[in-house]
Amino acid sequence: MPFTSLKILSLSAMVGLVSSLDSNAMGVDGWYEQPALCGDTLVFASEGDLWIATLPDDGGESSPVNAHRLTSGSGVESNPVLNADGSMVAYSASYDGNVDVYLMPTGGGAPTRLTHHPGRDVPVCFSANGRRVAFRSARSAPQGNPTLYTVSLGGGLPKSAGFGPCSLANFSSTGKQIVFTPWSNETSNWKGYRGGTAPDLWIGVPEAGDFRRLTDDPANDLFPMFVNGRIVFLSDRAGEPNLFSMRADGSELRQVTSFEADSKMPTAIEGYELRWPSPDRRRGAGRVIFSQGGGLAIADLGDGRNPAMINRLEVSLVSDRARARVRTADALDDLTDFSVSPDGRTILLESRGDLLTVALQDPEEESIPTGVVRQITESAGDRERSAAFLDDEEIVLVTDRDGEQQLGRLQLGASGSPYLLTDDRVDWLLEVVVAPDGQRVAISDRTGRLHLLELSTGSLKTIDRSEAGEITDIAFSGDSMWLAFARPMPDAWSSVAIHAVRTGRTIEVSNGLTRDGAPRFSRDGRYLFFLSDREFDPTLGTMDFEHVFLRPTQVWAAPLLIATPPPLPEVEDLRSGEDEDSAEEVDDDELEIDRLRIDADDLIERAVRLGLPAGNYDELLPVDGGFLVLDRPTETLLSEVWPAPPLGAANGTLHHFDLDSAKATVVAEEVSAVRITRDASRAVVHGEDGFGVLEIDGLVGPIPVELDSAPMLVDAPAEWAQILDEAWRLQRDFFWNPALNGIDWDSIRIKYQDLLPRIGNRAELNQLIGAMIAELGTSHTYVWGGDVRLESDPVDVGMIGADLVPDGPRVRLRNILRSPTWSDVPTGPLGGVWQGVGENDILRSIDGTPVTVNVNPYGLLQNKAGDVVELGLSTEPGGTIRLLKVRPTDDESELRYLAWVEENRAAVEKASEGRLGYLHIPDMDGVGLSMFGRLFNPQVGKDGMLIDVRGNDGGFVSQMIIGRLARKPWAYSQARHGTAESYPARVMAGPRAVLIDQFAGSDGDIFPESFRMLKIGPLIGTRTWGGVVGIRADKPTVDGGITTQPEYAWWEPARGWSLENSGVAPDIKVELTPTNWLDGVDPQLDRGIQWLLEDLKKNPIPRPTQPPYPGD
């Protein structure tokens, strides 16, 4: 947004604003993060803005102070750092959508934008002389790891420090030395982490290129800072995170704070994690400010050799708590489910933990008007979900009003809370399905159990359990006396069964030889429809000699009685003229409770495939004379959306299949979900454009429903309390270790609930939840999304595909980005050979505006992505300016990554004289598979292969890649003309080695671990991340956020669970140091080449000797 519209008050204006208030009046306690201190000037982040306070002479220990808002932009302002006299604050902000570095006086005033880049720029400190701001940015990093830059207070072109990854840093008083962490994990939700990315401290003299490691501990050492000649840092080496002090040479290590958690006193402030320490910038102050339990404290370190004196600050916010007020929201924005009443006149919406009804009126010309939209639950702090109609006026639902999920019932016209039908549920409830007669309800839970509740008696009994997964696919028969369900089986298989309500007997429909699901009784009670994966029409890859079965699902029908013929037209033709017997159709209105019968023996033997082509079906809804079925397109991994939307992607095609004609008709497209009335006369479909109604008789529609919004009340603090408690219960119910790693989880609940009153917006709640689940000490504990503060729309910045490097007063072009010949990505804006742009060319102007180091070129490229821009270039400072028109892109990160891969591949090829291949696998997902296929196949004939998984982001496909790499040839095929081909084909017979580093994690841990277990080759580099407990992220919060539950843990017979929180150690340890980065060398790559060449020398590849031809 324009600076002129920012509501930024000067300090004097703020003082005047509150001058009429009692000076002793206090504001509210907030959630304080990222404090910065200089003498009595305090700046910190809260509610997405920066706040300022002046501390009293006693430091605030006995005198409460109010903090006032320093910034109030439409985005988020964070990471403040103060200069040496406290007059200026640098911070990151998203005023214009991108996270850039800004500078402003602490007395107020319009900010100065120091960086202009689509990447994330975050300030870390001022330079020692106060003339520049150091910030971290991944703008030029091929794998997205931040490095250090500095920028003048007046702006201009930032300058790279050049020594590689840098996350947290601080300069000595002289500015000659810098202490830093190459990477850090201050926002990680993983307490007690001991994997490969546990940061260590480094110290160096950048001008001399002299760097050395200061700490080498498996614990986490971070937030290094110079304080009175010593280095102070945060470390959990003694258990809880505390401050430590040492001399600049690493000697005289002292622990200066001693905070410990006590489960018997969970809300004691000393038990919360010490976060965001920062030095008092006032010279000689010897103090460090930090955040703890949402509040602020100052540690007075003295000489740094003795325990610090802790001063707790009583800081309050003068805030309107705007994000915590009760407000109106649109239920359609956070829709998680819907259902339709038996008569088809009401849609029940589930949104933000409440339920709303939408009355449907009679159709008009081209739409269906809606009546009153009514919020039927307003239970702030509770969540109601999985609602299903008992009849047109009453529903059953899942509610957590008493702290656990229970089943309740509610009259639509009544007020008050739902009446509880259960009071003993402690397991996460999944599906709720009501019988057509409204007398019983089927419920499934997270333990794989399926229960049946009789509403008349309150009797609840377990009728089945799957050891392999959760039962979520359930359907009653029309007479309500039979329950069909799909039972998950081991190895991702599924079987269909039918339970007899009256006798309690369960009939197995599937025989284990097919994967079956979605069982549904036909409307006339004669058949069981179900989906079955039986279309095994292999598709062969054109690159790999591999196959996959696409669109495998067929629709099948099993006659329930032996005497009932299958519903096939050809069978009906054969029976033409025969007398109808017990199998004759009965009108649905005449069905009695004892009319539907099933001959249990050999039920699967009677099943027949119906005449619908195979597809990707996931909904099956019987209607009179047939069924509706929803078909999904085949998605590639590169197009997959994860996590999936609550209602599914709006990409389904809804078909109506008529049994008599065996014909299918498309009735709706771009469908996300469909629900049907009890009498199957009307279906409600949901898609990109909202709701539509399909009248089954005549297949009229879908007729759009006139529903542009559905207003509902939102009580944010009550929602936050429910979200926090639900996040706690989700970990209890789904965490991989039933013992929760020995944590007193009840105590943890109390500990973090106590901090809820401090929370001022949804982003702060995410931090609180993250801190809570971090106590479990396990990977993949992520929190994101929800009703976070809206940021400004990003303003694009044109990227010209090159590094812009200062050279005196000039700006030169370096590292011009060109797409590799093996890639399908368009080359960079300056990468065309025909353009004639060379390395070290001088950038003289952009659209006629002169460019020097005092002008930030990215500022001139603001809002220019995709547009034609005219660059002025020359080869010499005083040379002729050549004008070149280019079209900047909005993102060059992929080009940077591909250029790095190609540089490595070319280096391996050159060093080995063409004998070795190289490939990089960036993740174990779609992109990783794509890169593997792109570079493995054309190099499979090389003598050896260097496989690089440094920075691998993980995923789930490592076993597929390992399977290829582990193959060995055992025979050959020889044509009359040409070379022999191995059997199996495309197998590398020579040596293979893997490069690993601390940023390879998750499935990027499992890949090298498996590589070593199979003894394919050595691992070279540094220890990996060490996080191997997988997630599914399928349980959104009421406002659409996600908290993940580490659920699927990796273990090995020999190693057990120990890969988690440890990582994969290399066979050959090689570090990539700051000096290596300055020198532009990659010792890990070089060592990999060396090992492969040495192995080839010691173990020449056995070349097959072709036997003599018969008759020779």
KESEDREN-214515 format. One line per 3 residues: their letters; for each residue z, x, y of C-alpha. Coordinates in steps of 0.5 Angstrom, whole numbers, plus 500, padded with zeros to 3 digits. Each point is the difference from the previous one (the first is absolute). Layout:
a	Z:X:Y | ... $
This chain:
mpf	500:500:500 | 499:502:507 | 506:504:503 $
tsl	500:496:506 | 503:494:495 | 505:504:497 $
kil	507:498:502 | 503:506:501 | 506:500:505 $
sls	503:506:504 | 507:502:498 | 502:498:507 $
amv	497:493:499 | 503:499:494 | 507:502:503 $
glv	498:495:506 | 498:495:495 | 507:500:497 $
ssl	504:501:506 | 503:493:500 | 503:501:493 $
dsn	507:502:499 | 500:507:498 | 504:500:494 $
amg	496:494:497 | 496:503:494 | 494:498:497 $
vdg	498:499:492 | 501:506:495 | 493:502:498 $
wye	497:504:494 | 499:507:503 | 495:505:498 $
qpa	497:507:502 | 505:501:506 | 498:506:505 $
lcg	506:503:504 | 500:504:506 | 507:501:503 $
dtl	502:492:502 | 493:498:499 | 499:496:494 $
vfa	493:497:498 | 499:497:493 | 496:495:496 $
seg	502:493:499 | 496:493:499 | 493:504:500 $
dlw	502:502:507 | 503:506:504 | 507:499:503 $
iat	504:505:505 | 507:500:501 | 505:505:504 $
lpd	506:503:497 | 506:500:503 | 504:507:501 $
dgg	504:499:494 | 493:500:496 | 501:492:499 $
ess	506:501:494 | 505:495:504 | 495:497:505 $
pvn	495:495:498 | 493:500:503 | 494:496:501 $
ahr	493:502:498 | 494:497:504 | 493:499:498 $
lts	496:506:502 | 493:498:497 | 498:493:498 $
gsg	492:501:498 | 497:495:496 | 500:505:494 $
ves	505:504:497 | 503:506:504 | 504:505:496 $
npv	502:508:499 | 502:502:507 | 502:507:501 $
lna	503:502:507 | 498:506:504 | 505:506:502 $
dgs	503:496:506 | 500:493:497 | 495:498:506 $
mva	494:499:495 | 499:496:493 | 494:501:496 $
ysa	499:495:495 | 495:496:495 | 497:493:502 $
syd	495:496:498 | 498:497:507 | 493:500:498 $
gnv	501:499:492 | 499:507:498 | 507:504:500 $
dvy	499:505:505 | 505:505:504 | 502:497:507 $
lmp	505:504:505 | 504:496:506 | 506:502:504 $
tgg	507:497:497 | 501:497:507 | 494:495:499 $
gap	493:500:502 | 493:499:497 | 499:505:494 $
trl	494:505:499 | 496:500:494 | 500:507:497 $
thh	496:499:494 | 494:496:498 | 498:499:493 $
pgr	500:495:494 | 505:504:496 | 507:500:501 $
dvp	503:505:505 | 508:500:500 | 503:505:505 $
vcf	505:505:496 | 503:504:506 | 498:503:507 $
san	498:507:500 | 506:505:503 | 497:500:507 $
grr	499:493:500 | 493:500:502 | 497:497:493 $
vaf	502:495:495 | 499:502:493 | 498:494:495 $
rsa	498:499:493 | 493:497:498 | 496:500:494 $
rsa	494:500:505 | 496:506:497 | 504:500:493 $
pqg	495:498:494 | 506:497:496 | 503:497:505 $
npt	506:505:501 | 503:501:507 | 499:506:504 $
lyt	503:502:506 | 497:500:507 | 502:501:507 $
vsl	497:497:506 | 501:501:508 | 505:495:504 $
ggg	494:499:504 | 496:498:494 | 493:503:498 $
lpk	498:503:493 | 505:501:495 | 501:507:497 $
sag	501:501:492 | 506:504:498 | 495:502:494 $
fgp	506:502:495 | 499:494:496 | 504:494:498 $
csl	506:499:505 | 504:493:500 | 507:502:504 $
anf	500:506:505 | 504:503:505 | 499:506:505 $
sst	505:505:501 | 503:501:507 | 495:506:501 $
gkq	494:496:497 | 498:506:496 | 503:497:493 $
ivf	499:493:497 | 504:497:495 | 497:494:496 $
tpw	499:497:493 | 492:500:498 | 502:492:498 $
sne	505:496:500 | 503:493:497 | 504:497:505 $
tsn	497:493:499 | 500:501:493 | 505:494:496 $
wkg	502:505:494 | 507:503:501 | 502:506:496 $
yrg	492:502:499 | 499:507:497 | 492:500:499 $
gta	495:504:502 | 500:498:507 | 507:501:502 $
pdl	499:504:506 | 503:507:502 | 500:503:506 $
wig	496:506:503 | 500:504:506 | 495:504:503 $
vpe	497:503:506 | 493:497:501 | 497:505:505 $
agd	501:505:495 | 498:496:494 | 507:502:497 $
frr	503:494:495 | 506:500:495 | 504:495:496 $
ltd	507:499:502 | 502:495:495 | 498:500:493 $
dpa	504:494:497 | 498:494:495 | 504:496:505 $
ndl	497:497:507 | 500:504:506 | 498:497:506 $
fpm	500:499:508 | 501:508:501 | 502:501:508 $
fvn	503:506:504 | 507:499:502 | 503:506:504 $
gri	497:505:496 | 501:497:493 | 495:495:496 $
vfl	503:494:499 | 497:495:495 | 501:494:495 $
sdr	501:501:493 | 502:496:494 | 501:506:496 $
age	508:498:499 | 498:493:498 | 500:496:506 $
pnl	496:502:506 | 504:504:505 | 499:505:506 $
fsm	500:508:498 | 500:506:504 | 497:507:499 $
rad	498:506:504 | 492:501:501 | 500:505:494 $
gse	502:494:496 | 507:504:499 | 507:497:501 $
lrq	498:493:497 | 506:495:502 | 501:492:499 $
vts	502:497:507 | 500:493:498 | 503:497:494 $
fea	498:493:499 | 501:496:493 | 499:493:498 $
dsk	506:497:496 | 498:494:496 | 507:497:501 $
mpt	499:500:508 | 493:498:500 | 499:499:507 $
aie	504:506:503 | 495:503:505 | 501:507:497 $
gye	497:497:493 | 493:499:504 | 495:505:500 $
lrw	499:505:506 | 493:499:503 | 496:502:505 $
psp	504:506:503 | 498:503:507 | 503:506:504 $
drr	503:499:507 | 494:503:504 | 505:502:505 $
rga	501:508:500 | 506:502:496 | 502:493:499 $
grv	501:501:492 | 500:493:498 | 495:496:496 $
ifs	499:492:500 | 499:496:494 | 499:493:497 $
qgg	505:498:495 | 501:493:498 | 495:497:505 $
gla	505:503:506 | 500:507:503 | 504:506:500 $
iad	501:507:503 | 502:506:496 | 503:505:504 $
lgd	499:506:496 | 503:506:504 | 498:506:498 $
grn	497:497:494 | 504:504:495 | 506:494:499 $
pam	500:493:499 | 497:496:505 | 504:495:505 $
inr	497:493:499 | 499:495:506 | 498:493:499 $
lev	496:497:505 | 502:493:502 | 493:498:503 $
slv	497:493:501 | 494:497:501 | 498:496:506 $
sdr	495:496:496 | 497:493:500 | 499:501:492 $
ara	494:496:501 | 498:501:493 | 506:498:497 $
rvr	500:493:504 | 498:493:496 | 493:499:501 $
tad	494:496:497 | 495:503:496 | 494:498:496 $
ald	501:499:493 | 493:501:498 | 500:507:502 $
dlt	505:502:495 | 498:495:494 | 503:502:493 $
dfs	498:494:496 | 498:492:500 | 500:494:496 $
vsp	498:493:500 | 503:494:499 | 499:496:494 $
dgr	496:495:504 | 496:505:504 | 503:497:507 $
til	504:506:501 | 500:508:500 | 506:504:500 $
les	500:506:503 | 504:506:499 | 501:505:506 $
rgd	506:505:502 | 505:497:495 | 499:493:502 $
llt	496:494:498 | 495:495:504 | 497:494:498 $
val	493:498:503 | 498:493:499 | 492:499:499 $
qdp	497:494:503 | 494:497:497 | 493:504:501 $
eee	496:499:506 | 493:502:501 | 500:507:498 $
sip	508:502:500 | 507:497:498 | 504:499:506 $
tgv	508:502:499 | 506:496:502 | 507:503:502 $
vrq	501:507:497 | 507:500:499 | 505:506:498 $
ite	504:497:494 | 505:506:500 | 503:503:505 $
sag	505:505:497 | 500:506:504 | 503:505:496 $
dre	497:497:493 | 494:501:497 | 496:494:496 $
rsa	494:501:496 | 496:498:494 | 501:493:501 $
afl	497:495:496 | 499:492:500 | 504:496:496 $
dde	497:494:503 | 497:498:507 | 507:500:503 $
eiv	504:505:496 | 499:508:499 | 503:505:496 $
lvt	501:507:503 | 503:507:499 | 505:501:505 $
drd	505:506:502 | 505:496:504 | 506:502:496 $
geq	498:508:500 | 496:499:493 | 493:497:498 $
qlg	502:493:498 | 496:494:498 | 501:494:505 $
rlq	497:493:501 | 498:497:507 | 498:493:503 $
lga	495:501:505 | 503:495:504 | 507:502:500 $
sgs	503:505:504 | 505:506:498 | 500:505:495 $
pyl	496:499:493 | 505:498:494 | 501:505:495 $
ltd	498:499:493 | 502:507:498 | 506:504:502 $
drv	500:506:495 | 493:503:501 | 501:508:502 $
dwl	493:502:498 | 494:500:504 | 496:493:499 $
lev	493:500:500 | 496:494:498 | 502:493:501 $
vva	496:494:496 | 502:493:500 | 498:495:494 $
pdg	495:494:502 | 506:495:499 | 504:504:504 $
qrv	506:500:495 | 500:508:499 | 498:506:503 $
ais	498:507:497 | 502:506:503 | 499:508:499 $
drt	504:506:502 | 499:507:501 | 503:502:493 $
grl	494:497:496 | 504:493:499 | 497:493:500 $
hll	505:495:501 | 500:492:500 | 504:496:504 $
els	501:492:498 | 502:497:507 | 503:494:497 $
tgs	505:504:496 | 500:507:504 | 499:503:494 $
lkt	497:507:500 | 497:504:494 | 496:506:499 $
idr	494:498:496 | 497:507:500 | 500:507:502 $
sea	495:506:501 | 502:507:499 | 494:502:503 $
gei	500:497:507 | 501:494:504 | 498:493:498 $
tdi	496:497:506 | 494:495:497 | 503:494:498 $
afs	498:493:499 | 502:493:498 | 496:495:496 $
gds	499:493:503 | 505:497:496 | 505:505:502 $
mwl	502:502:493 | 497:506:499 | 500:507:504 $
afa	494:505:499 | 501:507:503 | 497:507:500 $
rpm	505:505:497 | 499:507:502 | 499:505:494 $
pda	501:508:500 | 494:504:502 | 498:495:506 $
wss	498:494:494 | 502:493:501 | 500:494:495 $
vai	501:493:501 | 505:495:497 | 502:493:500 $
hav	507:498:500 | 502:493:497 | 506:497:505 $
rtg	502:495:495 | 501:504:494 | 501:507:503 $
rti	494:503:496 | 496:505:503 | 492:500:497 $
evs	497:507:501 | 493:499:502 | 497:507:501 $
ngl	500:504:494 | 501:507:503 | 492:502:500 $
trd	498:497:507 | 503:500:507 | 501:493:501 $
gap	503:497:506 | 500:494:505 | 502:494:495 $
rfs	498:493:502 | 500:493:497 | 494:496:501 $
rdg	501:494:504 | 499:496:494 | 505:503:496 $
ryl	495:502:494 | 499:508:502 | 503:506:502 $
ffl	496:504:505 | 501:507:501 | 497:507:503 $
sdr	499:505:495 | 497:507:501 | 495:500:495 $
efd	493:502:503 | 499:508:498 | 494:501:503 $
ptl	500:508:502 | 498:503:506 | 498:507:500 $
gtm	501:505:505 | 494:503:503 | 504:507:501 $
dfe	505:500:495 | 499:498:493 | 506:494:500 $
hvf	500:493:500 | 503:494:503 | 501:493:499 $
lrp	498:496:506 | 501:492:501 | 504:499:493 $
tqv	503:494:500 | 497:494:497 | 503:492:500 $
waa	502:498:493 | 502:493:497 | 504:499:494 $
pll	501:493:497 | 507:498:499 | 499:495:494 $
iat	496:503:494 | 496:493:500 | 498:501:508 $
ppp	493:503:500 | 499:506:505 | 497:498:507 $
lpe	493:502:500 | 494:496:501 | 497:502:494 $
ved	506:498:496 | 499:493:503 | 493:500:499 $
lrs	502:500:492 | 505:495:501 | 496:495:503 $
ged	501:493:497 | 506:502:496 | 506:496:501 $
eds	505:502:504 | 507:502:497 | 507:502:502 $
aee	496:505:504 | 497:495:505 | 502:501:507 $
vdd	506:496:503 | 500:499:508 | 505:504:503 $
del	504:494:503 | 501:498:493 | 503:507:497 $
eid	507:499:497 | 505:505:499 | 499:500:492 $
rlr	492:500:501 | 498:507:500 | 501:503:494 $
ida	498:507:497 | 498:503:494 | 503:507:500 $
ddl	497:503:494 | 494:505:502 | 499:497:507 $
ier	497:506:502 | 495:499:494 | 497:494:504 $
avr	499:503:507 | 493:500:502 | 497:504:506 $
lgl	498:495:506 | 493:501:503 | 502:503:506 $
pag	498:508:501 | 505:505:500 | 503:502:506 $
nyd	507:502:504 | 504:494:499 | 507:499:503 $
ell	501:492:501 | 498:495:495 | 502:493:502 $
pvd	498:494:495 | 497:494:503 | 497:493:497 $
ggf	494:502:496 | 501:508:501 | 503:505:504 $
lvl	500:504:507 | 500:507:499 | 501:506:505 $
drp	495:506:499 | 502:507:504 | 494:505:501 $
tet	501:507:497 | 503:504:505 | 500:508:500 $
lls	506:504:502 | 497:502:506 | 500:493:503 $
evw	507:498:496 | 505:497:505 | 507:502:498 $
pap	505:497:500 | 496:493:499 | 501:495:505 $
plg	505:494:498 | 495:495:499 | 495:505:497 $
aan	493:503:503 | 496:494:503 | 494:502:496 $
gtl	500:495:494 | 495:496:498 | 502:493:497 $
hhf	496:497:495 | 500:493:497 | 499:500:492 $
dld	497:493:497 | 502:500:493 | 495:494:498 $
sak	494:504:503 | 503:507:499 | 497:502:507 $
atv	504:503:506 | 500:499:507 | 502:504:506 $
vae	505:496:504 | 503:505:505 | 499:507:502 $
evs	504:505:504 | 507:497:496 | 506:503:500 $
avr	504:495:496 | 500:493:498 | 505:494:498 $
itr	498:494:497 | 504:493:500 | 503:498:494 $
das	495:494:498 | 495:506:501 | 496:495:505 $
rav	501:505:506 | 500:508:501 | 502:503:506 $
vhg	497:507:501 | 502:506:505 | 495:505:502 $
edg	499:504:507 | 499:494:504 | 506:496:498 $
fgv	501:494:495 | 495:496:497 | 500:494:496 $
lei	495:499:494 | 500:493:497 | 499:500:493 $
dgl	496:494:499 | 493:502:502 | 502:507:502 $
vgp	500:498:507 | 502:506:505 | 504:504:501 $
ipv	501:496:506 | 504:504:506 | 507:499:501 $
eld	501:499:508 | 506:505:500 | 500:505:505 $
sap	507:502:500 | 507:498:497 | 505:501:505 $
mlv	507:502:497 | 507:503:503 | 501:507:498 $
dap	508:503:501 | 498:507:500 | 507:503:499 $
aew	501:495:494 | 494:502:497 | 502:507:500 $
aqi	506:499:497 | 496:496:494 | 495:506:500 $
lde	505:505:499 | 504:497:495 | 494:498:496 $
awr	498:507:500 | 506:502:497 | 500:495:495 $
lqr	493:502:498 | 502:507:499 | 506:498:496 $
dff	495:495:496 | 494:505:499 | 502:507:501 $
wnp	498:504:494 | 507:503:498 | 504:494:498 $
aln	506:504:502 | 497:501:507 | 501:508:500 $
gid	507:499:499 | 501:497:508 | 505:495:501 $
wds	495:495:503 | 505:495:502 | 503:505:505 $
iri	493:501:502 | 499:493:502 | 506:500:504 $
kyq	499:506:503 | 493:498:503 | 501:493:502 $
dll	506:502:504 | 494:503:505 | 496:494:500 $
pri	503:498:507 | 497:506:503 | 493:499:498 $
gnr	495:498:506 | 494:499:497 | 496:500:493 $
ael	498:507:500 | 507:502:501 | 502:495:494 $
nql	495:504:496 | 504:507:502 | 506:496:497 $
iga	497:498:494 | 497:507:499 | 507:503:501 $
mia	503:495:495 | 495:501:494 | 500:508:502 $
elg	507:500:497 | 496:499:493 | 498:507:500 $
tsh	493:498:497 | 493:501:502 | 495:494:503 $
tyv	505:496:504 | 496:498:505 | 501:495:506 $
wgg	494:498:504 | 497:494:504 | 504:493:502 $
dvr	500:497:507 | 500:507:503 | 499:500:508 $
les	493:499:501 | 496:507:503 | 494:500:505 $
dpv	493:500:497 | 498:507:499 | 495:503:505 $
dvg	495:504:496 | 499:507:502 | 493:503:498 $
mig	501:506:496 | 494:505:500 | 501:504:493 $
adl	503:506:502 | 506:504:502 | 501:501:508 $
vpd	503:506:501 | 502:503:507 | 497:507:502 $
gpr	503:502:507 | 498:495:504 | 494:497:495 $
vrl	500:496:494 | 496:502:494 | 498:496:494 $
rni	502:503:494 | 500:498:492 | 494:495:502 $
lrs	501:495:494 | 494:499:496 | 500:495:494 $
ptw	499:504:493 | 493:499:496 | 504:497:495 $
sdv	503:495:504 | 497:493:502 | 504:500:507 $
ptg	496:501:506 | 500:506:503 | 504:501:507 $
plg	498:499:506 | 498:507:502 | 498:502:493 $
gvw	493:499:500 | 496:506:499 | 495:497:504 $
qgv	505:500:506 | 501:507:500 | 507:500:502 $
gen	504:507:498 | 507:502:499 | 503:503:506 $
dil	495:496:505 | 504:498:506 | 501:493:502 $
rsi	498:499:507 | 500:493:502 | 501:493:497 $
dgt	496:494:503 | 499:505:506 | 508:501:501 $
pvt	501:508:500 | 504:502:494 | 505:506:500 $
vnv	507:501:497 | 503:496:505 | 497:494:498 $
npy	501:497:494 | 493:498:497 | 503:495:495 $
gll	502:496:507 | 493:500:502 | 498:497:493 $
qnk	505:494:501 | 496:494:497 | 494:504:499 $
agd	500:499:492 | 493:498:498 | 497:500:507 $
vve	495:505:502 | 503:506:504 | 497:506:503 $
lgl	503:507:499 | 498:506:504 | 500:506:496 $
ste	499:507:501 | 500:507:496 | 503:504:506 $
pgg	505:499:505 | 495:500:506 | 494:498:495 $
tir	495:494:501 | 503:494:498 | 496:496:495 $
llk	501:492:500 | 501:497:493 | 501:493:499 $
vrp	505:498:494 | 503:494:497 | 508:502:499 $
tdd	503:497:494 | 507:497:500 | 503:504:494 $
ese	498:507:498 | 506:500:495 | 495:499:494 $
lry	495:505:502 | 506:506:501 | 502:498:493 $
law	493:501:497 | 499:506:504 | 506:503:497 $
vee	498:499:493 | 493:503:501 | 503:506:503 $
nra	504:501:494 | 495:498:495 | 495:505:504 $
ave	506:506:500 | 501:499:492 | 492:500:499 $
kas	500:506:504 | 506:504:497 | 498:498:493 $
egr	492:502:501 | 499:492:498 | 504:501:494 $
lgy	505:495:502 | 501:493:502 | 504:497:505 $
lhi	503:493:502 | 505:496:503 | 503:494:498 $
pdm	504:496:506 | 503:495:497 | 501:497:493 $
dgv	496:493:502 | 493:498:502 | 499:506:505 $
gls	502:505:495 | 496:497:494 | 494:500:505 $
mfg	501:508:502 | 501:502:493 | 494:496:498 $
rlf	496:503:506 | 502:507:498 | 502:501:493 $
npq	493:498:497 | 496:504:504 | 504:506:498 $
vgk	502:499:493 | 495:505:498 | 504:506:503 $
dgm	504:505:497 | 507:498:503 | 503:495:504 $
lid	505:500:506 | 503:493:501 | 503:499:506 $
vrg	506:494:501 | 503:503:506 | 502:494:504 $
ndg	499:495:495 | 502:493:502 | 501:497:493 $
gfv	498:494:497 | 499:498:493 | 494:503:497 $
sqm	502:507:498 | 500:499:493 | 492:498:500 $
iig	499:507:504 | 504:504:495 | 497:496:494 $
rla	493:503:503 | 503:507:501 | 503:501:493 $
rkp	494:499:496 | 497:505:496 | 494:501:497 $
way	499:500:492 | 493:499:499 | 493:500:504 $
sqa	493:497:500 | 494:503:501 | 493:498:502 $
rhg	494:503:498 | 499:502:508 | 506:502:504 $
tae	507:502:499 | 505:498:496 | 505:494:502 $
syp	507:500:498 | 503:495:496 | 504:496:503 $
arv	496:501:506 | 501:503:507 | 506:504:497 $
mag	503:506:503 | 501:506:495 | 502:505:505 $
pra	507:501:503 | 503:495:505 | 506:501:505 $
vli	503:495:505 | 502:502:507 | 507:496:502 $
dqf	504:499:506 | 506:497:503 | 496:494:502 $
ags	497:498:493 | 504:494:498 | 501:494:496 $
dgd	494:500:495 | 499:506:504 | 506:503:496 $
ifp	498:497:493 | 493:503:500 | 503:507:501 $
esf	505:499:495 | 496:497:495 | 495:506:501 $
rml	505:505:498 | 503:495:494 | 493:500:497 $
kig	499:508:501 | 494:499:504 | 501:506:505 $
pli	505:502:505 | 503:497:506 | 499:504:507 $
gtr	504:499:506 | 506:497:502 | 505:495:497 $
twg	497:493:501 | 504:494:503 | 503:497:494 $
gvv	500:492:501 | 498:497:493 | 503:493:500 $
gir	494:495:502 | 500:493:504 | 496:494:500 $
adk	502:497:507 | 499:493:498 | 506:497:503 $
ptv	499:499:508 | 506:498:504 | 500:494:504 $
dgg	496:503:506 | 495:503:496 | 503:507:499 $
itt	501:504:494 | 506:504:497 | 498:503:494 $
qpe	504:501:493 | 499:506:496 | 499:497:494 $
yaw	496:504:495 | 503:507:498 | 496:506:497 $
wep	504:503:494 | 498:506:495 | 503:501:493 $
arg	501:507:502 | 502:499:507 | 503:493:501 $
wsl	500:497:507 | 501:507:503 | 493:500:503 $
ens	503:495:505 | 503:504:506 | 498:506:498 $
gva	492:501:500 | 496:504:496 | 501:508:501 $
pdi	494:504:499 | 499:505:495 | 497:505:505 $
kve	504:499:507 | 496:502:506 | 502:497:507 $
ltp	496:499:506 | 504:503:506 | 499:499:507 $
tnw	497:507:501 | 495:498:495 | 498:494:504 $
ldg	499:505:506 | 496:505:496 | 496:494:497 $
vdp	501:502:493 | 501:496:494 | 504:504:495 $
qld	501:494:495 | 493:499:500 | 499:508:499 $
rgi	505:500:495 | 496:494:496 | 494:504:500 $
qwl	503:506:498 | 503:497:494 | 494:497:498 $
led	496:506:500 | 505:504:496 | 500:495:495 $
lkk	493:500:499 | 500:507:499 | 506:500:495 $
npi	497:494:497 | 493:499:500 | 497:493:499 $
prp	498:500:493 | 492:498:500 | 498:496:495 $
tqp	495:503:495 | 494:496:498 | 499:500:493 $
pyp	493:501:497 | 495:495:500 | 499:497:492 $
gd	494:504:497 | 501:506:505 $
